[in-house]
Amino acid sequence: MKKENLDRTTIKTIAKAAGVSHTTVSRALNDSSLVKPQTKLKIKRLADEMGYIPDINAKGLVSNKAYVVGIYFSRLQSGTSSNFLAESIRQVKKLLADYTLAINGIDLMPNENAMLRNGKPDGALFISQCENDDSYIQHMRDNGVPVVVINRKTKVAGVTNVIPDEYHGVFQAIEYAIRLGHKKFGLIKGTPKFTSTHYREQGFRDAIAKHPEAKVVEQAVIDGNYSRESGFHAMNKILMNSEFPSLVFCSNDETAAGAIKSCQKFGLQVPTDISLMGFDNADYAKFMVPGLTTIYKPVDEITRIGVEQLKDLMEGNSKSDQALKKIVTTELIIRDSVADLR
């Protein structure tokens, strides 16, 4: 019986099948301009057919790289919605396909030194939500690791920063509701220590303060933590108050989903009896009943810009003292959860 060939496909194996040198194969797989396009296409097709898997360890020895990128969330245990977590990781994985992702929660680390306990990554992407992360960001930068921070403005000097314009997104949404005739507003806040919670509340309050006919029902301003459970319990409190808002702004879509469940419990219909808004434009927001009016936070664009900047830093194509500061606009998505009271 012929023994099954279990040998791993290598660059030399592909070179033999393609009738070229192993140097040509290596250049083709690394998109070198020294290889003709038709030859490059032939080699890549052969590599796919033969099940070629790059040897990252060998590649790392040549390039002096670990081919590991650290992805650091402020919190993995609570406060980070599953939709935001999944979309962020999906985008990073798509853009850094050659790298192993070491995903960590800063809330799970005892101190800054724990970040480098298993070796230094080639780069670090902080998907940050609170100022407490800054000491970890500074520690990584002090140890010579290229760093990019997305999702929140950091005070660490010289760090590339990509953030959403959350304040103006909420401001625009509340002004839209006021134009529809809403005058009394409630708010379910996000996680207390997250900067997004502050910016979203500030946009909410500033928009209402601009219009004398509108007001915040302070008994209907309730702390939350960006979870469906907190939205449900906060809305229960709002609906048991003596003064009733016509619209409740929920600091994210998860919170809004919980708030709708609370309204159903009280026998109220959205938006006939009370209107709701969310933030994020999560995938499920358009499938909620009613469809949720929300603010689109372009997680994919924010992550893409951040990862592209990190790749440039890791590959030496940009300098750390030329840090990019970019604000990405948000957008109001109008659906059916806000009543027209005019």
C-alpha positions as CSV (number, residue, x, y, z in Angstrom):
1,M,0.0,0.0,0.0
2,K,1.3,3.5,-0.9
3,K,2.0,5.6,2.1
4,E,-0.1,8.8,2.2
5,N,2.0,11.9,1.8
6,L,1.5,14.0,4.9
7,D,4.5,16.4,4.3
8,R,3.8,20.0,4.7
9,T,3.6,22.1,1.5
10,T,6.6,24.5,1.4
11,I,7.9,27.2,-0.9
12,K,10.2,24.6,-2.5
13,T,7.3,22.3,-3.2
14,I,5.4,25.1,-4.9
15,A,8.6,26.1,-6.8
16,K,8.9,22.6,-8.2
17,A,5.3,22.5,-9.3
18,A,5.5,26.0,-10.9
19,G,8.9,25.4,-12.6
20,V,10.5,28.4,-11.0
21,S,13.0,29.1,-8.2
22,H,12.0,29.2,-4.6
23,T,13.1,32.8,-4.5
24,T,10.5,33.7,-7.1
25,V,7.8,31.9,-5.1
26,S,8.8,33.8,-2.0
27,R,8.7,37.1,-3.8
28,A,5.3,36.3,-5.4
29,L,3.7,35.3,-2.1
30,N,4.9,38.6,-0.7
31,D,3.5,40.6,-3.6
32,S,6.9,41.7,-4.9
33,S,6.9,43.9,-8.0
34,L,9.9,41.9,-9.2
35,V,7.6,39.0,-10.3
36,K,5.5,39.3,-13.4
37,P,1.7,39.6,-12.6
38,Q,0.8,36.4,-14.6
39,T,3.6,34.4,-12.8
40,K,2.5,35.8,-9.4
41,L,-1.1,34.8,-10.1
42,K,0.0,31.3,-11.2
43,I,2.1,30.8,-8.0
44,K,-0.7,32.1,-5.7
45,R,-3.2,29.8,-7.3
46,L,-0.9,26.8,-6.9
47,A,-0.3,27.8,-3.2
48,D,-4.0,27.8,-2.6
49,E,-4.6,24.4,-4.4
50,M,-1.7,22.8,-2.5
51,G,-2.9,24.1,0.9
52,Y,0.2,26.2,1.5
53,I,0.3,27.7,5.1
54,P,3.0,30.3,5.7
55,D,5.5,29.4,8.5
56,I,5.0,32.4,10.7
57,N,7.9,31.3,13.0
58,A,10.4,31.1,10.2
59,K,9.1,34.3,8.7
60,G,9.5,36.0,12.1
61,L,13.1,34.8,12.4
62,V,13.9,36.5,9.1
63,S,12.1,39.7,9.8
64,N,12.7,39.9,13.6
65,K,9.0,40.1,14.2
66,A,6.7,38.0,16.4
67,Y,3.7,38.4,14.1
68,V,1.5,39.0,17.1
69,V,-0.7,42.1,17.6
70,G,-2.2,42.9,21.0
71,I,-5.9,43.9,21.0
72,Y,-6.9,45.5,24.3
73,F,-10.4,46.3,25.3
74,S,-11.2,48.3,28.4
75,R,-13.5,45.6,29.6
76,L,-14.3,42.1,28.5
77,Q,-16.4,41.1,31.5
78,S,-19.0,43.9,31.4
79,G,-19.8,47.1,29.6
80,T,-18.7,46.1,26.2
81,S,-21.6,45.0,24.0
82,S,-21.3,41.7,22.2
83,N,-22.1,43.4,18.9
84,F,-19.3,46.0,19.3
85,L,-16.8,43.3,20.5
86,A,-17.6,41.0,17.5
87,E,-17.5,43.8,14.9
88,S,-14.2,45.2,16.2
89,I,-12.5,41.8,16.2
90,R,-13.9,40.9,12.7
91,Q,-12.5,44.0,11.2
92,V,-9.1,43.6,12.9
93,K,-8.8,40.0,11.8
94,K,-9.7,40.9,8.2
95,L,-7.0,43.6,8.0
96,L,-4.3,41.8,9.9
97,A,-4.7,38.3,8.4
98,D,-1.0,37.5,8.7
99,Y,-0.9,38.2,12.4
100,T,-2.0,36.3,15.5
101,L,-4.3,38.4,17.6
102,A,-3.8,38.4,21.4
103,I,-7.1,39.7,22.7
104,N,-7.2,41.0,26.2
105,G,-9.3,42.9,28.6
106,I,-7.6,45.6,30.7
107,D,-10.1,44.8,33.4
108,L,-8.6,41.3,33.7
109,M,-5.0,42.5,34.2
110,P,-3.6,43.1,37.7
111,N,-1.2,45.8,36.5
112,E,0.6,47.3,33.5
113,N,3.5,44.8,33.7
114,A,1.1,41.9,32.9
115,M,0.8,43.3,29.3
116,L,4.3,42.2,28.4
117,R,4.5,39.0,30.5
118,N,4.3,36.8,27.4
119,G,6.6,38.8,25.2
120,K,6.4,42.1,23.3
121,P,3.8,42.2,20.5
122,D,4.6,43.9,17.1
123,G,1.9,46.4,17.8
124,A,-0.9,47.2,20.1
125,L,-4.5,48.4,19.2
126,F,-6.4,49.8,22.2
127,I,-10.2,49.7,21.7
128,S,-10.5,52.0,24.7
129,Q,-13.5,53.3,26.6
130,C,-12.2,54.8,29.8
131,E,-9.3,57.1,31.0
132,N,-8.0,54.4,33.3
133,D,-6.6,52.7,30.2
134,D,-4.1,55.6,29.7
135,S,-1.4,54.2,32.1
136,Y,-1.5,50.9,30.1
137,I,-1.2,52.8,26.8
138,Q,1.7,54.8,28.1
139,H,3.4,51.6,29.5
140,M,3.2,49.9,26.1
141,R,4.5,53.0,24.3
142,D,7.4,53.4,26.8
143,N,8.4,49.8,26.0
144,G,8.8,50.7,22.3
145,V,5.6,49.0,21.0
146,P,3.7,50.9,18.2
147,V,0.4,51.9,19.6
148,V,-2.9,53.1,18.2
149,V,-6.0,54.0,20.3
150,I,-9.5,54.0,18.8
151,N,-12.9,54.7,20.1
152,R,-11.9,57.2,22.8
153,K,-9.7,60.3,23.0
154,T,-6.5,59.5,24.9
155,K,-4.4,62.0,26.8
156,V,-1.2,60.0,26.1
157,A,1.0,62.2,23.9
158,G,2.1,61.2,20.5
159,V,-0.4,58.4,20.1
160,T,-2.5,57.9,16.9
161,N,-6.1,58.3,17.9
162,V,-9.3,57.5,15.9
163,I,-12.6,58.4,17.6
164,P,-16.3,58.7,16.8
165,D,-18.1,62.1,17.1
166,E,-20.6,60.8,19.7
167,Y,-21.5,64.2,21.1
168,H,-22.8,65.7,17.8
169,G,-24.5,62.4,16.9
170,V,-26.7,62.6,20.0
171,F,-27.1,66.3,19.7
172,Q,-28.5,65.9,16.2
173,A,-30.8,63.0,17.3
174,I,-32.4,65.0,20.1
175,E,-32.9,68.1,17.9
176,Y,-34.7,65.8,15.5
177,A,-37.0,64.6,18.3
178,I,-37.7,68.2,19.3
179,R,-38.7,69.1,15.8
180,L,-41.2,66.2,16.0
181,G,-42.8,67.9,19.0
182,H,-41.1,66.1,21.9
183,K,-40.7,68.3,25.0
184,K,-40.0,65.9,27.9
185,F,-37.0,63.7,27.8
186,G,-35.5,60.8,29.9
187,L,-32.1,59.2,29.6
188,I,-30.7,55.8,30.4
189,K,-26.9,56.3,30.8
190,G,-24.1,54.0,29.9
191,T,-21.3,52.6,32.1
192,P,-20.3,55.4,34.5
193,K,-16.5,55.4,33.9
194,F,-16.7,55.2,30.1
195,T,-16.0,58.5,28.3
196,S,-18.8,57.6,25.7
197,T,-21.3,57.9,28.6
198,H,-20.2,61.4,29.3
199,Y,-20.2,62.6,25.7
200,R,-23.6,61.1,24.9
201,E,-25.2,62.6,28.0
202,Q,-23.6,66.0,27.2
203,G,-24.9,66.0,23.7
204,F,-28.4,65.0,25.1
205,R,-28.4,67.8,27.6
206,D,-27.0,70.5,25.4
207,A,-29.5,69.9,22.6
208,I,-32.4,70.2,25.1
209,A,-30.9,73.3,26.8
210,K,-30.9,75.0,23.4
211,H,-34.7,74.8,23.2
212,P,-36.7,76.6,26.0
213,E,-39.8,74.5,25.3
214,A,-38.0,71.2,26.0
215,K,-36.8,69.9,29.3
216,V,-35.0,66.9,31.0
217,V,-37.2,65.0,33.4
218,E,-34.5,64.4,36.0
219,Q,-36.4,61.6,37.7
220,A,-36.2,59.8,34.4
221,V,-32.4,60.1,34.2
222,I,-31.2,56.6,35.3
223,D,-27.7,55.0,35.5
224,G,-27.1,52.0,33.3
225,N,-24.1,49.9,32.1
226,Y,-24.8,49.4,28.3
227,S,-26.5,46.0,28.9
228,R,-30.1,44.9,28.0
229,E,-30.6,44.1,31.7
230,S,-29.7,47.6,32.8
231,G,-32.0,49.0,30.1
232,F,-34.9,46.9,31.3
233,H,-34.4,47.8,35.0
234,A,-33.8,51.5,34.3
235,M,-37.0,51.7,32.2
236,N,-39.0,50.1,34.9
237,K,-38.0,52.9,37.2
238,I,-38.8,55.6,34.6
239,L,-42.2,54.1,34.0
240,M,-43.1,54.1,37.7
241,N,-42.3,57.9,38.1
242,S,-45.1,60.4,38.5
243,E,-43.7,62.6,35.6
244,F,-43.6,60.8,32.3
245,P,-41.1,61.7,29.5
246,S,-42.4,61.4,25.9
247,L,-39.0,60.1,24.7
248,V,-36.2,58.2,26.4
249,F,-32.7,58.3,24.9
250,C,-31.0,55.0,25.6
251,S,-27.2,55.3,25.5
252,N,-26.8,52.2,23.2
253,D,-29.0,49.8,21.3
254,E,-28.5,47.0,23.9
255,T,-30.0,49.3,26.5
256,A,-32.9,50.2,24.1
257,A,-33.7,46.5,23.6
258,G,-34.1,46.1,27.3
259,A,-36.2,49.3,27.6
260,I,-38.6,48.0,24.9
261,K,-39.0,44.8,26.9
262,S,-39.9,46.9,30.0
263,C,-42.5,48.9,28.0
264,Q,-44.1,45.6,26.9
265,K,-44.2,44.5,30.6
266,F,-46.1,47.7,31.5
267,G,-48.5,47.2,28.5
268,L,-47.1,50.2,26.7
269,Q,-46.5,50.5,22.9
270,V,-43.5,52.1,21.3
271,P,-43.9,54.7,19.9
272,T,-47.6,55.2,20.5
273,D,-47.2,55.6,24.3
274,I,-43.6,56.4,24.6
275,S,-40.7,56.9,22.1
276,L,-37.2,55.5,22.3
277,M,-33.8,56.1,20.7
278,G,-30.6,54.1,20.8
279,F,-26.9,54.5,19.8
280,D,-24.6,52.3,17.6
281,N,-27.0,51.0,14.9
282,A,-26.3,47.4,15.8
283,D,-27.1,44.8,13.2
284,Y,-30.4,43.8,15.0
285,A,-31.7,47.4,15.4
286,K,-33.6,47.4,12.2
287,F,-35.2,44.1,13.1
288,M,-36.5,45.2,16.4
289,V,-40.2,45.9,16.8
290,P,-40.6,48.7,16.1
291,G,-37.4,49.4,14.1
292,L,-35.1,51.4,16.3
293,T,-34.2,55.0,15.6
294,T,-30.5,55.2,16.5
295,I,-27.2,56.8,15.8
296,Y,-24.8,54.9,13.5
297,K,-21.4,54.5,15.0
298,P,-19.1,53.4,12.1
299,V,-17.1,50.8,14.0
300,D,-15.8,49.3,10.7
301,E,-14.4,52.6,9.5
302,I,-12.9,53.5,12.9
303,T,-11.3,50.1,13.2
304,R,-10.1,50.1,9.5
305,I,-8.4,53.5,9.9
306,G,-6.8,52.5,13.2
307,V,-5.5,49.2,11.9
308,E,-4.1,50.8,8.8
309,Q,-2.2,53.3,10.9
310,L,-0.9,50.6,13.2
311,K,0.3,48.6,10.1
312,D,2.2,51.7,8.9
313,L,3.8,52.1,12.3
314,M,4.8,48.4,12.5
315,E,6.2,48.5,9.0
316,G,8.1,51.7,9.6
317,N,6.1,53.7,7.1
318,S,5.2,56.4,9.6
319,K,6.8,57.9,12.6
320,S,5.3,57.9,16.2
321,D,5.9,61.7,16.4
322,Q,3.5,62.2,13.4
323,A,0.5,60.8,15.2
324,L,-2.9,61.0,13.4
325,K,-5.8,62.5,15.3
326,K,-9.0,61.7,13.4
327,I,-12.7,62.2,14.3
328,V,-15.2,60.0,12.4
329,T,-18.7,61.4,12.0
330,T,-21.8,59.5,13.2
331,E,-25.2,59.5,11.5
332,L,-28.8,59.5,12.7
333,I,-30.7,56.5,11.4
334,I,-34.5,57.2,11.4
335,R,-36.8,54.2,11.8
336,D,-40.1,53.8,13.7
337,S,-39.5,54.1,17.4
338,V,-40.0,57.9,17.6
339,A,-43.5,59.3,17.3
340,D,-44.3,62.4,15.4
341,L,-46.2,64.6,18.0
342,R,-46.7,67.6,15.8
